[in-house]
Amino acid sequence: MGLLTVATFDLMTDAHIALGRLRAEGIEAWLADEHLVQTDWLYSIAVGGIKLQVRPEDAARARVVLDTDYSAEMED
């Protein structure tokens, strides 16, 4: 079973925020090359960044979750 990359990140913090959003919606997700990129930022260019991956059947829903802006729902 292969995984699909639904987003890529240069920073581990951004990757973990996106990972948390997917998991909060019940979508299993994993980060690939996370530790390699943290070792040296130049590796990010070589490997294509930190990859947020999901199962193929969850890819469309994951992209919708990642594209949704929830900021309007927050209180001032």
C-alpha positions in Angstrom: 0.0 0.0 0.0 1.5 3.3 -1.1 1.0 6.7 0.5 0.3 9.9 -1.3 1.9 13.2 -0.5 -0.8 15.9 0.0 1.5 18.7 1.1 5.2 19.6 1.6 6.8 21.8 4.1 10.2 23.4 4.8 9.6 23.8 8.5 8.9 21.0 11.0 6.5 23.2 13.0 4.3 23.9 9.9 4.3 20.2 9.0 3.2 19.2 12.5 0.4 21.8 12.5 -0.9 20.3 9.3 -0.5 16.8 10.6 -2.5 17.7 13.7 -5.3 19.2 11.6 -5.6 15.9 9.6 -5.5 13.7 12.7 -8.1 16.0 14.4 -10.4 15.2 11.5 -9.8 11.5 11.9 -7.5 11.1 8.9 -4.4 9.0 9.5 -1.3 10.8 8.3 2.5 10.6 8.5 5.5 12.8 7.9 8.3 11.6 5.6 11.8 13.0 5.7 11.0 15.1 8.8 14.2 14.2 10.7 16.4 14.4 7.6 15.3 17.9 6.8 15.9 18.9 10.4 19.4 17.7 10.2 20.4 20.3 7.6 18.0 22.6 5.8 19.9 22.0 2.5 18.6 18.4 2.6 15.1 19.9 2.3 15.9 21.1 -1.2 17.4 17.7 -2.1 14.5 15.5 -0.9 11.7 17.9 -1.7 10.9 19.0 1.9 9.0 17.3 4.7 6.1 15.4 3.1 2.7 15.0 4.7 1.4 11.7 3.5 -2.0 9.9 3.7 -3.6 6.8 2.3 -4.8 7.2 -1.3 -8.5 6.9 -0.3 -8.1 9.8 2.2 -6.2 12.2 -0.1 -9.1 14.2 -1.5 -10.6 14.8 2.0 -7.1 15.6 3.4 -6.6 18.3 0.8 -10.0 19.8 1.6 -9.1 20.0 5.3 -5.7 21.5 4.6 -7.3 24.1 2.2 -10.0 25.2 4.6 -9.4 28.4 6.4 -11.0 28.3 9.9 -9.8 31.7 11.0 -13.2 33.4 10.4 -14.7 31.0 13.0 -12.4 32.2 15.8 -13.5 34.8 18.3 -11.7 38.2 18.5 
